[in-house]
Amino acid sequence: MTYDFGPYFTQELGNRFGSPGAWSETGEQVTPFLAIVVDALGVDDGMRWFEAARQAHQRVIDDERGDSFGFGFSHYLDVAAGAFEDVTLPVVAAFEAMKGAYEVARRERSVNVDVYFDCAVQACSRLGRVTPTAAEAAG
């Protein structure tokens, strides 16, 4: 099923940063990647994956602060989301999209990557309140 994630995510970015011209250009670039996650996994699992991405990002930050060897975002996401347990086509699509969103977002120094994952969780929360028939009609 295709969800209309983009407008909900954009609304959350607007709630956080104000008008679209006020947010970082990476917000526009990560939106399609994050939408793939929701389209591939659905709203509930998408939300769970965005939470897992926050945890993975925090592990990366902790590794960088501690100047210690780390396994990187991909490994931490794999473990936190449990992607390795059920390697299906939707899981692979979501995993690769999440890695892409992370790499794009990390290029922007002025915005913490965690903000994007937080906005994505909030967007899923809003989207989850829309009935499937309404979501299909909107998309």
N, CA, C and O atoms as CSV, one atom per row, in Angstrom:
chain,resi,resn,atom,element,x,y,z
A,1,MET,N,N,0.837,-1.170,0.000
A,1,MET,CA,C,0.000,0.000,0.000
A,1,MET,C,C,0.893,1.248,0.000
A,1,MET,O,O,1.947,1.270,0.636
A,2,THR,N,N,0.468,2.245,-0.698
A,2,THR,CA,C,1.198,3.512,-0.715
A,2,THR,C,C,0.522,4.478,0.238
A,2,THR,O,O,-0.681,4.723,0.148
A,3,TYR,N,N,1.301,5.019,1.142
A,3,TYR,CA,C,0.794,5.976,2.123
A,3,TYR,C,C,1.188,7.373,1.671
A,3,TYR,O,O,2.151,7.548,0.925
A,4,ASP,N,N,0.455,8.337,2.118
A,4,ASP,CA,C,0.739,9.727,1.769
A,4,ASP,C,C,1.593,10.342,2.885
A,4,ASP,O,O,1.183,11.300,3.540
A,5,PHE,N,N,2.772,9.781,3.086
A,5,PHE,CA,C,3.645,10.166,4.187
A,5,PHE,C,C,4.205,11.583,4.032
A,5,PHE,O,O,4.302,12.321,5.012
A,6,GLY,N,N,4.573,11.962,2.810
A,6,GLY,CA,C,5.256,13.222,2.552
A,6,GLY,C,C,4.600,14.453,3.164
A,6,GLY,O,O,5.274,15.215,3.857
A,7,PRO,N,N,3.296,14.673,2.929
A,7,PRO,CA,C,2.663,15.864,3.514
A,7,PRO,C,C,2.660,15.859,5.046
A,7,PRO,O,O,2.781,16.914,5.669
A,8,TYR,N,N,2.524,14.696,5.646
A,8,TYR,CA,C,2.545,14.615,7.106
A,8,TYR,C,C,3.940,14.936,7.642
A,8,TYR,O,O,4.087,15.626,8.651
A,9,PHE,N,N,4.960,14.425,6.952
A,9,PHE,CA,C,6.331,14.706,7.350
A,9,PHE,C,C,6.641,16.192,7.169
A,9,PHE,O,O,7.263,16.816,8.029
A,10,THR,N,N,6.206,16.745,6.051
A,10,THR,CA,C,6.406,18.171,5.791
A,10,THR,C,C,5.724,19.025,6.862
A,10,THR,O,O,6.272,20.034,7.306
A,11,GLN,N,N,4.532,18.611,7.268
A,11,GLN,CA,C,3.823,19.341,8.320
A,11,GLN,C,C,4.620,19.302,9.624
A,11,GLN,O,O,4.711,20.310,10.324
A,12,GLU,N,N,5.190,18.158,9.950
A,12,GLU,CA,C,5.991,18.047,11.171
A,12,GLU,C,C,7.254,18.891,11.091
A,12,GLU,O,O,7.651,19.510,12.079
A,13,LEU,N,N,7.890,18.922,9.919
A,13,LEU,CA,C,9.050,19.797,9.750
A,13,LEU,C,C,8.640,21.250,9.923
A,13,LEU,O,O,9.361,22.039,10.535
A,14,GLY,N,N,7.477,21.601,9.379
A,14,GLY,CA,C,6.959,22.956,9.538
A,14,GLY,C,C,6.668,23.287,10.988
A,14,GLY,O,O,6.939,24.398,11.442
A,15,ASN,N,N,6.115,22.322,11.719
A,15,ASN,CA,C,5.856,22.534,13.150
A,15,ASN,C,C,7.163,22.780,13.905
A,15,ASN,O,O,7.199,23.562,14.856
A,16,ARG,N,N,8.219,22.120,13.485
A,16,ARG,CA,C,9.511,22.215,14.161
A,16,ARG,C,C,10.286,23.461,13.752
A,16,ARG,O,O,10.858,24.149,14.598
A,17,PHE,N,N,10.304,23.754,12.431
A,17,PHE,CA,C,11.186,24.794,11.913
A,17,PHE,C,C,10.476,26.037,11.384
A,17,PHE,O,O,11.123,27.060,11.158
A,18,GLY,N,N,9.178,25.972,11.185
A,18,GLY,CA,C,8.473,27.104,10.593
A,18,GLY,C,C,8.265,26.893,9.107
A,18,GLY,O,O,8.136,25.757,8.652
A,19,SER,N,N,8.232,27.958,8.360
A,19,SER,CA,C,7.934,27.881,6.926
A,19,SER,C,C,8.989,27.060,6.193
A,19,SER,O,O,10.132,26.972,6.642
A,20,PRO,N,N,8.605,26.454,5.058
A,20,PRO,CA,C,9.546,25.597,4.330
A,20,PRO,C,C,10.884,26.260,4.010
A,20,PRO,O,O,11.907,25.575,3.995
A,21,GLY,N,N,10.911,27.545,3.758
A,21,GLY,CA,C,12.174,28.211,3.483
A,21,GLY,C,C,13.098,28.264,4.686
A,21,GLY,O,O,14.295,28.516,4.548
A,22,ALA,N,N,12.535,28.023,5.879
A,22,ALA,CA,C,13.331,28.100,7.106
A,22,ALA,C,C,14.046,26.789,7.420
A,22,ALA,O,O,14.970,26.783,8.233
A,23,TRP,N,N,13.641,25.669,6.795
A,23,TRP,CA,C,14.318,24.439,7.129
A,23,TRP,C,C,15.430,24.137,6.162
A,23,TRP,O,O,15.531,24.689,5.067
A,24,SER,N,N,16.228,23.261,6.611
A,24,SER,CA,C,17.398,22.835,5.861
A,24,SER,C,C,16.981,22.182,4.547
A,24,SER,O,O,15.923,21.559,4.461
A,25,GLU,N,N,17.811,22.331,3.541
A,25,GLU,CA,C,17.509,21.709,2.254
A,25,GLU,C,C,17.493,20.185,2.332
A,25,GLU,O,O,16.874,19.535,1.490
A,26,THR,N,N,18.151,19.612,3.314
A,26,THR,CA,C,18.148,18.149,3.416
A,26,THR,C,C,16.775,17.613,3.770
A,26,THR,O,O,16.477,16.457,3.471
A,27,GLY,N,N,15.927,18.419,4.400
A,27,GLY,CA,C,14.572,17.971,4.708
A,27,GLY,C,C,13.832,17.530,3.464
A,27,GLY,O,O,13.130,16.519,3.475
A,28,GLU,N,N,13.985,18.276,2.410
A,28,GLU,CA,C,13.341,17.933,1.146
A,28,GLU,C,C,13.960,16.674,0.543
A,28,GLU,O,O,13.271,15.872,-0.088
A,29,GLN,N,N,15.253,16.513,0.744
A,29,GLN,CA,C,15.958,15.370,0.160
A,29,GLN,C,C,15.698,14.053,0.894
A,29,GLN,O,O,15.689,12.994,0.267
A,30,VAL,N,N,15.487,14.102,2.207
A,30,VAL,CA,C,15.268,12.856,2.954
A,30,VAL,C,C,13.822,12.376,2.877
A,30,VAL,O,O,13.552,11.200,3.121
A,31,THR,N,N,12.901,13.255,2.547
A,31,THR,CA,C,11.477,12.884,2.528
A,31,THR,C,C,11.181,11.654,1.667
A,31,THR,O,O,10.501,10.744,2.142
A,32,PRO,N,N,11.661,11.587,0.423
A,32,PRO,CA,C,11.350,10.389,-0.377
A,32,PRO,C,C,11.912,9.094,0.220
A,32,PRO,O,O,11.281,8.041,0.132
A,33,PHE,N,N,13.088,9.178,0.821
A,33,PHE,CA,C,13.676,7.990,1.444
A,33,PHE,C,C,12.804,7.502,2.609
A,33,PHE,O,O,12.521,6.310,2.734
A,34,LEU,N,N,12.389,8.442,3.448
A,34,LEU,CA,C,11.572,8.076,4.607
A,34,LEU,C,C,10.204,7.574,4.168
A,34,LEU,O,O,9.633,6.693,4.811
A,35,ALA,N,N,9.674,8.121,3.082
A,35,ALA,CA,C,8.388,7.647,2.550
A,35,ALA,C,C,8.495,6.197,2.085
A,35,ALA,O,O,7.542,5.431,2.227
A,36,ILE,N,N,9.638,5.816,1.533
A,36,ILE,CA,C,9.841,4.424,1.110
A,36,ILE,C,C,9.721,3.492,2.306
A,36,ILE,O,O,9.136,2.414,2.199
A,37,VAL,N,N,10.267,3.898,3.438
A,37,VAL,CA,C,10.189,3.072,4.647
A,37,VAL,C,C,8.732,2.813,5.015
A,37,VAL,O,O,8.347,1.674,5.277
A,38,VAL,N,N,7.933,3.856,5.034
A,38,VAL,CA,C,6.520,3.720,5.406
A,38,VAL,C,C,5.757,2.930,4.349
A,38,VAL,O,O,4.940,2.074,4.687
A,39,ASP,N,N,6.014,3.210,3.072
A,39,ASP,CA,C,5.323,2.469,2.008
A,39,ASP,C,C,5.664,0.985,2.051
A,39,ASP,O,O,4.801,0.141,1.810
A,40,ALA,N,N,6.917,0.665,2.357
A,40,ALA,CA,C,7.357,-0.736,2.374
A,40,ALA,C,C,6.853,-1.495,3.596
A,40,ALA,O,O,6.495,-2.669,3.500
A,41,LEU,N,N,6.825,-0.815,4.757
A,41,LEU,CA,C,6.544,-1.523,6.008
A,41,LEU,C,C,5.186,-1.216,6.619
A,41,LEU,O,O,4.703,-1.968,7.465
A,42,GLY,N,N,4.570,-0.130,6.204
A,42,GLY,CA,C,3.327,0.303,6.837
A,42,GLY,C,C,3.622,1.314,7.937
A,42,GLY,O,O,4.775,1.534,8.308
A,43,VAL,N,N,2.576,1.914,8.442
A,43,VAL,CA,C,2.714,2.999,9.410
A,43,VAL,C,C,3.302,2.515,10.733
A,43,VAL,O,O,4.241,3.124,11.246
A,44,ASP,N,N,2.773,1.446,11.287
A,44,ASP,CA,C,3.234,0.982,12.605
A,44,ASP,C,C,4.688,0.527,12.577
A,44,ASP,O,O,5.487,0.927,13.424
A,45,ASP,N,N,5.027,-0.311,11.599
A,45,ASP,CA,C,6.415,-0.766,11.514
A,45,ASP,C,C,7.337,0.360,11.076
A,45,ASP,O,O,8.497,0.407,11.486
A,46,GLY,N,N,6.831,1.272,10.243
A,46,GLY,CA,C,7.630,2.436,9.875
A,46,GLY,C,C,8.000,3.244,11.103
A,46,GLY,O,O,9.147,3.661,11.264
A,47,MET,N,N,7.018,3.460,11.968
A,47,MET,CA,C,7.273,4.200,13.202
A,47,MET,C,C,8.310,3.470,14.064
A,47,MET,O,O,9.207,4.091,14.634
A,48,ARG,N,N,8.175,2.166,14.147
A,48,ARG,CA,C,9.125,1.359,14.922
A,48,ARG,C,C,10.534,1.475,14.333
A,48,ARG,O,O,11.514,1.545,15.075
A,49,TRP,N,N,10.631,1.494,13.033
A,49,TRP,CA,C,11.937,1.624,12.378
A,49,TRP,C,C,12.529,3.009,12.591
A,49,TRP,O,O,13.741,3.136,12.762
A,50,PHE,N,N,11.706,4.043,12.585
A,50,PHE,CA,C,12.237,5.385,12.840
A,50,PHE,C,C,12.770,5.483,14.267
A,50,PHE,O,O,13.782,6.138,14.514
A,51,GLU,N,N,12.092,4.837,15.194
A,51,GLU,CA,C,12.599,4.780,16.575
A,51,GLU,C,C,13.916,4.005,16.619
A,51,GLU,O,O,14.849,4.396,17.320
A,52,ALA,N,N,13.986,2.913,15.872
A,52,ALA,CA,C,15.226,2.127,15.809
A,52,ALA,C,C,16.350,2.958,15.192
A,52,ALA,O,O,17.503,2.853,15.611
A,53,ALA,N,N,16.019,3.775,14.207
A,53,ALA,CA,C,17.023,4.637,13.576
A,53,ALA,C,C,17.544,5.675,14.570
A,53,ALA,O,O,18.729,6.008,14.559
A,54,ARG,N,N,16.669,6.177,15.415
A,54,ARG,CA,C,17.111,7.117,16.463
A,54,ARG,C,C,18.106,6.438,17.392
A,54,ARG,O,O,19.133,7.017,17.747
A,55,GLN,N,N,17.794,5.204,17.783
A,55,GLN,CA,C,18.702,4.448,18.654
A,55,GLN,C,C,20.036,4.199,17.948
A,55,GLN,O,O,21.099,4.353,18.549
A,56,ALA,N,N,19.974,3.813,16.671
A,56,ALA,CA,C,21.199,3.551,15.913
A,56,ALA,C,C,22.037,4.816,15.791
A,56,ALA,O,O,23.257,4.776,15.951
A,57,HIS,N,N,21.391,5.924,15.511
A,57,HIS,CA,C,22.110,7.199,15.410
A,57,HIS,C,C,22.769,7.548,16.744
A,57,HIS,O,O,23.909,8.011,16.771
A,58,GLN,N,N,22.062,7.329,17.840
A,58,GLN,CA,C,22.635,7.619,19.157
A,58,GLN,C,C,23.858,6.755,19.429
A,58,GLN,O,O,24.828,7.220,20.026
A,59,ARG,N,N,23.816,5.512,18.998
A,59,ARG,CA,C,24.982,4.632,19.166
A,59,ARG,C,C,26.176,5.159,18.376
A,59,ARG,O,O,27.311,5.119,18.850
A,60,VAL,N,N,25.910,5.657,17.158
A,60,VAL,CA,C,26.978,6.231,16.339
A,60,VAL,C,C,27.567,7.452,17.043
A,60,VAL,O,O,28.787,7.603,17.112
A,61,ILE,N,N,26.711,8.316,17.562
A,61,ILE,CA,C,27.172,9.514,18.277
A,61,ILE,C,C,27.990,9.118,19.502
A,61,ILE,O,O,29.045,9.698,19.760
A,62,ASP,N,N,27.512,8.142,20.248
A,62,ASP,CA,C,28.251,7.672,21.426
A,62,ASP,C,C,29.627,7.138,21.033
A,62,ASP,O,O,30.615,7.392,21.722
A,63,ASP,N,N,29.691,6.400,19.926
A,63,ASP,CA,C,30.979,5.884,19.444
A,63,ASP,C,C,31.916,7.027,19.089
A,63,ASP,O,O,33.103,6.995,19.412
A,64,GLU,N,N,31.361,8.050,18.412
A,64,GLU,CA,C,32.187,9.186,17.995
A,64,GLU,C,C,32.684,9.972,19.203
A,64,GLU,O,O,33.837,10.404,19.230
A,65,ARG,N,N,31.834,10.159,20.190
A,65,ARG,CA,C,32.240,10.902,21.401
A,65,ARG,C,C,33.291,10.146,22.188
A,65,ARG,O,O,34.220,10.737,22.739
A,66,GLY,N,N,33.135,8.851,22.234
A,66,GLY,CA,C,34.072,8.023,22.984
A,66,GLY,C,C,35.328,7.712,22.207
A,66,GLY,O,O,36.241,7.062,22.716
A,67,ASP,N,N,35.375,8.179,20.965
A,67,ASP,CA,C,36.523,7.925,20.103
A,67,ASP,C,C,36.859,6.439,20.092
A,67,ASP,O,O,38.020,6.035,20.153
A,68,SER,N,N,35.794,5.642,20.010
A,68,SER,CA,C,35.990,4.202,20.012
A,68,SER,C,C,35.524,3.616,18.682
A,68,SER,O,O,34.803,4.249,17.912
A,69,PHE,N,N,35.953,2.415,18.451
A,69,PHE,CA,C,35.534,1.718,17.249
A,69,PHE,C,C,34.043,1.432,17.347
A,69,PHE,O,O,33.559,0.997,18.391
A,70,GLY,N,N,33.329,1.672,16.284
A,70,GLY,CA,C,31.904,1.382,16.245
A,70,GLY,C,C,31.582,0.601,14.997
A,70,GLY,O,O,32.375,0.535,14.057
A,71,PHE,N,N,30.423,0.020,15.003
A,71,PHE,CA,C,30.005,-0.790,13.863
A,71,PHE,C,C,29.260,0.016,12.811
A,71,PHE,O,O,29.035,-0.478,11.706
A,72,GLY,N,N,28.875,1.240,13.129
A,72,GLY,CA,C,28.222,2.103,12.158
A,72,GLY,C,C,26.709,2.011,12.179
A,72,GLY,O,O,26.118,1.092,12.746
A,73,PHE,N,N,26.119,2.983,11.549
A,73,PHE,CA,C,24.665,3.116,11.541
A,73,PHE,C,C,23.971,1.877,10.986
A,73,PHE,O,O,22.985,1.416,11.562
A,74,SER,N,N,24.461,1.336,9.892
A,74,SER,CA,C,23.795,0.186,9.267
A,74,SER,C,C,23.688,-0.999,10.221
A,74,SER,O,O,22.631,-1.617,10.341
A,75,HIS,N,N,24.774,-1.305,10.886
A,75,HIS,CA,C,24.761,-2.424,11.835
A,75,HIS,C,C,23.810,-2.146,12.994
A,75,HIS,O,O,22.999,-2.996,13.362
A,76,TYR,N,N,23.917,-0.958,13.559
A,76,TYR,CA,C,23.073,-0.625,14.704
A,76,TYR,C,C,21.594,-0.608,14.313
A,76,TYR,O,O,20.745,-1.030,15.098
A,77,LEU,N,N,21.278,-0.127,13.114
A,77,LEU,CA,C,19.888,-0.147,12.639
A,77,LEU,C,C,19.413,-1.579,12.453
A,77,LEU,O,O,18.297,-1.923,12.845
A,78,ASP,N,N,20.247,-2.405,11.863
A,78,ASP,CA,C,19.903,-3.806,11.640
A,78,ASP,C,C,19.518,-4.486,12.947
A,78,ASP,O,O,18.530,-5.217,13.011
A,79,VAL,N,N,20.306,-4.240,13.983
A,79,VAL,CA,C,20.051,-4.853,15.286
A,79,VAL,C,C,18.817,-4.241,15.950
A,79,VAL,O,O,17.946,-4.968,16.428
A,80,ALA,N,N,18.738,-2.916,15.981
A,80,ALA,CA,C,17.625,-2.247,16.667
A,80,ALA,C,C,16.278,-2.517,16.000
A,80,ALA,O,O,15.263,-2.651,16.684
A,81,ALA,N,N,16.264,-2.597,14.674
A,81,ALA,CA,C,15.008,-2.830,13.959
A,81,ALA,C,C,14.698,-4.320,13.821
A,81,ALA,O,O,13.574,-4.697,13.490
A,82,GLY,N,N,15.692,-5.157,14.072
A,82,GLY,CA,C,15.490,-6.599,13.901
A,82,GLY,C,C,15.394,-6.987,12.436
A,82,GLY,O,O,14.779,-7.998,12.098
A,83,ALA,N,N,15.997,-6.192,11.568
A,83,ALA,CA,C,15.913,-6.443,10.129
A,83,ALA,C,C,16.507,-7.795,9.741
A,83,ALA,O,O,16.027,-8.446,8.814
A,84,PHE,N,N,17.532,-8.204,10.441
A,84,PHE,CA,C,18.210,-9.465,10.131
A,84,PHE,C,C,17.319,-10.687,10.382
A,84,PHE,O,O,17.600,-11.771,9.872
A,85,GLU,N,N,16.264,-10.519,11.152
A,85,GLU,CA,C,15.401,-11.645,11.506
A,85,GLU,C,C,14.410,-12.017,10.407
A,85,GLU,O,O,13.951,-13.158,10.343
A,86,ASP,N,N,14.077,-11.057,9.541
A,86,ASP,CA,C,13.048,-11.296,8.531
A,86,ASP,C,C,13.431,-10.542,7.263
A,86,ASP,O,O,12.910,-9.459,6.997
A,87,VAL,N,N,14.331,-11.110,6.491
A,87,VAL,CA,C,14.853,-10.417,5.319
A,87,VAL,C,C,13.911,-10.659,4.134
A,87,VAL,O,O,14.078,-11.596,3.353
A,88,THR,N,N,12.929,-9.783,4.037
A,88,THR,CA,C,11.979,-9.809,2.926
A,88,THR,C,C,12.270,-8.618,2.021
A,88,THR,O,O,13.052,-7.738,2.381
A,89,LEU,N,N,11.652,-8.589,0.867
A,89,LEU,CA,C,11.843,-7.475,-0.050
A,89,LEU,C,C,11.449,-6.138,0.589
A,89,LEU,O,O,12.196,-5.170,0.447
A,90,PRO,N,N,10.301,-6.041,1.291
A,90,PRO,CA,C,9.980,-4.772,1.951
A,90,PRO,C,C,11.009,-4.369,3.007
A,90,PRO,O,O,11.320,-3.185,3.140
A,91,VAL,N,N,11.533,-5.321,3.746
A,91,VAL,CA,C,12.538,-5.011,4.769
A,91,VAL,C,C,13.821,-4.514,4.115
A,91,VAL,O,O,14.430,-3.559,4.597
A,92,VAL,N,N,14.235,-5.146,3.027
A,92,VAL,CA,C,15.439,-4.703,2.327
A,92,VAL,C,C,15.230,-3.295,1.766
A,92,VAL,O,O,16.121,-2.451,1.866
A,93,ALA,N,N,14.062,-3.037,1.180
A,93,ALA,CA,C,13.777,-1.702,0.641
A,93,ALA,C,C,13.817,-0.655,1.750
A,93,ALA,O,O,14.408,0.412,1.582
A,94,ALA,N,N,13.192,-0.959,2.876
A,94,ALA,CA,C,13.184,-0.021,4.006
A,94,ALA,C,C,14.586,0.188,4.547
A,94,ALA,O,O,14.972,1.317,4.853
A,95,PHE,N,N,15.346,-0.878,4.666
A,95,PHE,CA,C,16.709,-0.790,5.198
A,95,PHE,C,C,17.589,0.097,4.310
A,95,PHE,O,O,18.294,0.973,4.809
A,96,GLU,N,N,17.545,-0.131,3.017
A,96,GLU,CA,C,18.369,0.658,2.094
A,96,GLU,C,C,17.906,2.115,2.058
A,96,GLU,O,O,18.735,3.023,1.981
A,97,ALA,N,N,16.603,2.346,2.113
A,97,ALA,CA,C,16.079,3.717,2.122
A,97,ALA,C,C,16.501,4.450,3.393
A,97,ALA,O,O,16.852,5.629,3.353
A,98,MET,N,N,16.464,3.747,4.511
A,98,MET,CA,C,16.853,4.374,5.778
A,98,MET,C,C,18.333,4.733,5.764
A,98,MET,O,O,18.718,5.795,6.254
A,99,LYS,N,N,19.162,3.862,5.209
A,99,LYS,CA,C,20.584,4.176,5.101
A,99,LYS,C,C,20.791,5.399,4.210
A,99,LYS,O,O,21.622,6.255,4.514
A,100,GLY,N,N,20.039,5.485,3.113
A,100,GLY,CA,C,20.140,6.639,2.220
A,100,GLY,C,C,19.733,7.923,2.909
A,100,GLY,O,O,20.419,8.939,2.793
A,101,ALA,N,N,18.621,7.887,3.625
A,101,ALA,CA,C,18.157,9.077,4.356
A,101,ALA,C,C,19.203,9.513,5.375
A,101,ALA,O,O,19.467,10.704,5.535
A,102,TYR,N,N,19.782,8.560,6.047
A,102,TYR,CA,C,20.784,8.865,7.066
A,102,TYR,C,C,22.013,9.524,6.452
A,102,TYR,O,O,22.520,10.511,6.983
A,103,GLU,N,N,22.486,8.988,5.348
A,103,GLU,CA,C,23.678,9.556,4.705
A,103,GLU,C,C,23.412,10.968,4.213
A,103,GLU,O,O,24.268,11.841,4.356
A,104,VAL,N,N,22.241,11.208,3.637
A,104,VAL,CA,C,21.903,12.558,3.174
A,104,VAL,C,C,21.802,13.504,4.363
A,104,VAL,O,O,22.366,14.598,4.338
A,105,ALA,N,N,21.093,13.091,5.394
A,105,ALA,CA,C,20.877,13.957,6.562
A,105,ALA,C,C,22.181,14.263,7.294
A,105,ALA,O,O,22.340,15.357,7.834
A,106,ARG,N,N,23.100,13.328,7.320
A,106,ARG,CA,C,24.378,13.554,8.018
A,106,ARG,C,C,25.247,14.604,7.336
A,106,ARG,O,O,26.182,15.124,7.945
A,107,ARG,N,N,24.952,14.917,6.096
A,107,ARG,CA,C,25.725,15.931,5.365
A,107,ARG,C,C,25.404,17.342,5.843
A,107,ARG,O,O,26.184,18.270,5.628
A,108,GLU,N,N,24.267,17.497,6.484
A,108,GLU,CA,C,23.829,18.809,6.964
A,108,GLU,C,C,24.306,18.980,8.402
A,108,GLU,O,O,23.861,18.255,9.292
A,109,ARG,N,N,25.181,19.905,8.627
A,109,ARG,CA,C,25.739,20.110,9.965
A,109,ARG,C,C,24.816,20.903,10.885
A,109,ARG,O,O,24.924,20.805,12.107
A,110,SER,N,N,23.910,21.688,10.304
A,110,SER,CA,C,23.088,22.576,11.137
A,110,SER,C,C,21.867,21.882,11.740
A,110,SER,O,O,21.220,22.440,12.626
A,111,VAL,N,N,21.543,20.680,11.277
A,111,VAL,CA,C,20.368,19.974,11.785
A,111,VAL,C,C,20.796,18.620,12.318
A,111,VAL,O,O,21.517,17.880,11.649
A,112,ASN,N,N,20.354,18.300,13.516
A,112,ASN,CA,C,20.629,16.995,14.085
A,112,ASN,C,C,19.766,15.960,13.367
A,112,ASN,O,O,18.558,16.147,13.223
A,113,VAL,N,N,20.376,14.888,12.926
A,113,VAL,CA,C,19.676,13.823,12.211
A,113,VAL,C,C,18.481,13.315,13.023
A,113,VAL,O,O,17.452,12.938,12.463
A,114,ASP,N,N,18.631,13.311,14.327
A,114,ASP,CA,C,17.569,12.837,15.210
A,114,ASP,C,C,16.267,13.614,15.007
A,114,ASP,O,O,15.181,13.070,15.209
A,115,VAL,N,N,16.373,14.872,14.611
A,115,VAL,CA,C,15.184,15.694,14.366
A,115,VAL,C,C,14.354,15.088,13.243
A,115,VAL,O,O,13.126,15.056,13.329
A,116,TYR,N,N,15.008,14.611,12.195
A,116,TYR,CA,C,14.270,14.006,11.086
A,116,TYR,C,C,13.546,12.735,11.532
A,116,TYR,O,O,12.396,12.507,11.157
A,117,PHE,N,N,14.214,11.922,12.322
A,117,PHE,CA,C,13.572,10.698,12.793
A,117,PHE,C,C,12.413,11.017,13.734
A,117,PHE,O,O,11.383,10.345,13.707
A,118,ASP,N,N,12.585,12.046,14.568
A,118,ASP,CA,C,11.501,12.462,15.453
A,118,ASP,C,C,10.306,12.952,14.641
A,118,ASP,O,O,9.169,12.578,14.926
A,119,CYS,N,N,10.553,13.778,13.641
A,119,CYS,CA,C,9.464,14.266,12.788
A,119,CYS,C,C,8.800,13.111,12.037
A,119,CYS,O,O,7.587,13.122,11.833
A,120,ALA,N,N,9.585,12.118,11.628
A,120,ALA,CA,C,9.032,10.953,10.940
A,120,ALA,C,C,8.123,10.144,11.865
A,120,ALA,O,O,7.072,9.663,11.441
A,121,VAL,N,N,8.527,9.995,13.122
A,121,VAL,CA,C,7.683,9.299,14.102
A,121,VAL,C,C,6.371,10.052,14.288
A,121,VAL,O,O,5.298,9.449,14.304
A,122,GLN,N,N,6.463,11.368,14.428
A,122,GLN,CA,C,5.252,12.179,14.603
A,122,GLN,C,C,4.355,12.103,13.366
A,122,GLN,O,O,3.131,12.047,13.486
A,123,ALA,N,N,4.962,12.099,12.184
A,123,ALA,CA,C,4.183,11.982,10.942
A,123,ALA,C,C,3.461,10.639,10.884
A,123,ALA,O,O,2.300,10.574,10.478
A,124,CYS,N,N,4.138,9.575,11.286
A,124,CYS,CA,C,3.502,8.253,11.317
A,124,CYS,C,C,2.357,8.238,12.320
A,124,CYS,O,O,1.311,7.638,12.070
A,125,SER,N,N,2.557,8.892,13.438
A,125,SER,CA,C,1.505,8.964,14.443
A,125,SER,C,C,0.253,9.631,13.866
A,125,SER,O,O,-0.864,9.151,14.063
A,126,ARG,N,N,0.453,10.731,13.160
A,126,ARG,CA,C,-0.680,11.420,12.521
A,126,ARG,C,C,-1.291,10.560,11.419
A,126,ARG,O,O,-2.512,10.443,11.314
A,127,LEU,N,N,-0.439,9.968,10.608
A,127,LEU,CA,C,-0.893,9.141,9.494
A,127,LEU,C,C,-1.643,7.912,9.997
A,127,LEU,O,O,-2.588,7.454,9.354
A,128,GLY,N,N,-1.231,7.382,11.132
A,128,GLY,CA,C,-1.884,6.220,11.713
A,128,GLY,C,C,-3.314,6.479,12.143
A,128,GLY,O,O,-4.097,5.545,12.316
A,129,ARG,N,N,-3.652,7.737,12.316
A,129,ARG,CA,C,-5.018,8.093,12.693
A,129,ARG,C,C,-5.941,8.193,11.488
A,129,ARG,O,O,-7.153,8.345,11.642
A,130,VAL,N,N,-5.371,8.108,10.286
A,130,VAL,CA,C,-6.162,8.159,9.052
A,130,VAL,C,C,-6.576,6.741,8.700
A,130,VAL,O,O,-5.746,5.832,8.720
A,131,THR,N,N,-7.828,6.542,8.382
A,131,THR,CA,C,-8.288,5.199,8.020
A,131,THR,C,C,-7.658,4.791,6.685
A,131,THR,O,O,-7.383,5.652,5.849
A,132,PRO,N,N,-7.426,3.492,6.475
A,132,PRO,CA,C,-6.788,3.055,5.237
A,132,PRO,C,C,-7.519,3.530,3.977
A,132,PRO,O,O,-6.872,3.878,2.989
A,133,THR,N,N,-8.842,3.549,3.997
A,133,THR,CA,C,-9.563,3.988,2.808
A,133,THR,C,C,-9.305,5.469,2.531
A,133,THR,O,O,-9.210,5.872,1.371
A,134,ALA,N,N,-9.191,6.277,3.574
A,134,ALA,CA,C,-8.880,7.710,3.390
A,134,ALA,C,C,-7.465,7.877,2.892
A,134,ALA,O,O,-7.203,8.728,2.041
A,135,ALA,N,N,-6.538,7.070,3.412
A,135,ALA,CA,C,-5.144,7.154,2.979
A,135,ALA,C,C,-5.042,6.750,1.497
A,135,ALA,O,O,-4.303,7.377,0.737
A,136,GLU,N,N,-5.767,5.725,1.091
A,136,GLU,CA,C,-5.744,5.303,-0.303
A,136,GLU,C,C,-6.345,6.381,-1.195
A,136,GLU,O,O,-5.839,6.645,-2.285
A,137,ALA,N,N,-7.422,7.002,-0.733
A,137,ALA,CA,C,-8.068,8.046,-1.539
A,137,ALA,C,C,-7.162,9.263,-1.679
A,137,ALA,O,O,-7.166,9.915,-2.723
A,138,ALA,N,N,-6.382,9.581,-0.637
A,138,ALA,CA,C,-5.486,10.738,-0.672
A,138,ALA,C,C,-4.274,10.467,-1.564
A,138,ALA,O,O,-3.735,11.394,-2.168
A,139,GLY,N,N,-3.845,9.224,-1.651
A,139,GLY,CA,C,-2.629,8.881,-2.384
A,139,GLY,C,C,-2.918,8.561,-3.763
A,139,GLY,O,O,-2.006,8.248,-4.528
